Amino acid sequence: MVSLVLINGRAAFPPPSPRPSPPPSTGGPDGAHAAAVCVADGLTRSFPGASRPAVESVTLAVRPGEVFGVLGRNGAGKSTLVRLLMGLLRPDRGTVRLMGADVTAHAARAAAHVAYLPQRESALGDMDVRTAVETTARLRGMSRVRARAQRADVLAELGLTGLAGKRVARLSGGQRRLVGVAAALVADRPLLVLDEPTTGLDLDARRAVWDAIERRRDGDGTSVVLVTHDVREAETVLDRVLVLSTGRTVACDTPGLLKEGLGGLVRLELAWRDDPPIDARDIADHVAVRGRRWSVRLPVDEARRALDDVLAGPAYAALDDFVLAPPSLEDVLLADGIEEDR
Ligand SMILES: Nc1ncnc2c1ncn2[C@@H]1O[C@H](COP(=O)(O)OP(=O)(O)OP(=O)(O)O)[C@@H](O)[C@H]1O
C-alpha cells in the first residue's frame, strides 16, 4: 500500500515553533560581531599523519542568545572544532575568543563562562545522579542551597528525578547522556557548548533536551553551540547552522535560508515493494538508488510530473511508499555533495 504523505509544498512534520530569526550572516567575526560570545577566526588544525586538516580556515561568531549549530557527517571535524573553541586543542592557525577572552592566553577566564558537554562522558560514573549534578553546580561556584535547588529543577526538567539515587555507572547509555546534559545545564553558564547532546536518546528525552535549551535561550538569553549530525534536531532547535564538510565551512546561515538556497527544489522519494518495473533514469538523470529506495531532488513541476507518471502507470503496483516533500537540511547536505564524506 502507498502510505506516505504527499505534501504539496508543506512540511511533512509540524514545523518547529517560530523563533526570532537573526539576520543572515556568513558568521564572520567582523565589527558587527563585537558582542559575540564566541568568535573564531581562521581556525586550522591538523593531526599527525592525516592527509588534510581536520578543521581548515573556519571562521564563525556566535551571538548572544542564539542556538548556533555545527552540522556535518561523521568525521567532518565537528568535535575537533568545538575542542578548539573550548581551548582543549591548540590551533595550528587562527584564534578563538570566548566571552571576549582569548582561549589560549586566558583559558581559565574563558572556561569560567562556559559549560561544556563533551562527546564522550566525563568521570561522573562513581557518583549517584543527584550528587553528580549537585557537585557540578558546586564546582561552578554555587552555594550548597542554590546547587541543591538547581539540581532538583534540572533533574525534573529532564525527567531524571526518579533516577536521582542511582549510580551513574549503572544507568543505560541514554540515561547517562541525559545526566551529562543535566550537568551541563546547572549553574546557568551564559554559554553552553554541547557536543551531540541527544545521541542515544529516545524522542521524549530529545524533546526534553530541546525544550530545556530553548527555555534557557528565551528566558536567560543563554547562547548555545550545539554539535549534531541529526538534521531533524538541526531544523528543530537551531537558529543558525554552520555546515562542515571535511573540516571546511560549506555554509553558515539560518536553516530556512540554507533551504531557500536550494532554489525551490523538492525531494521525491520512492520505495519499491518489488524490483522496480521502470528504470531510475525514467524519473530523472540523477536519482540516488539505494536498493529499492530511490531519492531525487527536482524542481516542483518535474517532481509532480514524475510522480504522476508513476502513480498512473503500471509501476504503481510495485510501489510501496512515496514522499514528495519540501527541502530539509538533509537536502542541503546532499546538494553540497557532503554525502560523499560518509
Ligand atoms: N586525536 C586525534 N588524532 C588523530 N586524528 C584525529 C583526532 N581527533 C580527530 N581526528 C580526525 O579528525 C577528523 C575529524 O574528527 P572529528 O572527531 O572532529 O569529527 P566529527 O565531525 O566530530 O565526527 P563524529 O560525528 O563521528 O563525531 C577525523 O578524520 C578524525 O579521524
The ligand as a MOL file (V3000), in Angstrom:
LIG
                    3D

  0  0  0     0  0            999 V3000
M  V30 BEGIN CTAB
M  V30 COUNTS 31 33 0 0 0
M  V30 BEGIN ATOM
M  V30 1 N 43.1230 12.9910 18.4180 0
M  V30 2 C 43.0920 12.7410 17.1130 0
M  V30 3 N 44.1570 12.2240 16.4850 0
M  V30 4 C 44.1640 11.9900 15.1590 0
M  V30 5 N 43.1120 12.2420 14.3550 0
M  V30 6 C 42.0150 12.7490 14.9150 0
M  V30 7 C 41.9390 13.0310 16.3130 0
M  V30 8 N 40.7130 13.5550 16.5760 0
M  V30 9 C 40.0460 13.5940 15.4120 0
M  V30 10 N 40.8260 13.1150 14.4070 0
M  V30 11 C 40.4550 13.0310 12.9890 0
M  V30 12 O 39.9600 14.3020 12.6010 0
M  V30 13 C 38.8390 14.1600 11.7350 0
M  V30 14 C 37.6380 14.8850 12.3270 0
M  V30 15 O 37.2420 14.1970 13.5150 0
M  V30 16 P 36.1060 14.7730 14.4630 0
M  V30 17 O 36.0190 13.8540 15.6370 0
M  V30 18 O 36.3610 16.1850 14.7030 0
M  V30 19 O 34.8300 14.6170 13.5180 0
M  V30 20 P 33.2800 14.7250 13.8950 0
M  V30 21 O 32.6460 15.5360 12.8390 0
M  V30 22 O 33.1230 15.1770 15.2960 0
M  V30 23 O 32.8230 13.2140 13.7520 0
M  V30 24 P 31.6640 12.3730 14.5220 0
M  V30 25 O 30.3470 12.9170 14.0720 0
M  V30 26 O 31.9030 10.9920 14.0250 0
M  V30 27 O 31.9050 12.5170 15.9900 0
M  V30 28 C 38.6250 12.6630 11.5490 0
M  V30 29 O 39.2450 12.2720 10.3530 0
M  V30 30 C 39.3210 12.0480 12.7470 0
M  V30 31 O 39.8130 10.7820 12.4450 0
M  V30 END ATOM
M  V30 BEGIN BOND
M  V30 1 1 1 2
M  V30 2 1 2 3
M  V30 3 2 2 7
M  V30 4 2 3 4
M  V30 5 1 4 5
M  V30 6 2 5 6
M  V30 7 1 6 7
M  V30 8 1 6 10
M  V30 9 1 7 8
M  V30 10 2 8 9
M  V30 11 1 9 10
M  V30 12 1 10 11
M  V30 13 1 11 12
M  V30 14 1 11 30
M  V30 15 1 12 13
M  V30 16 1 13 14
M  V30 17 1 13 28
M  V30 18 1 14 15
M  V30 19 1 15 16
M  V30 20 2 16 17
M  V30 21 1 16 18
M  V30 22 1 16 19
M  V30 23 1 19 20
M  V30 24 2 20 21
M  V30 25 1 20 22
M  V30 26 1 20 23
M  V30 27 1 23 24
M  V30 28 2 24 25
M  V30 29 1 24 26
M  V30 30 1 24 27
M  V30 31 1 28 29
M  V30 32 1 28 30
M  V30 33 1 30 31
M  V30 END BOND
M  V30 END CTAB
M  END
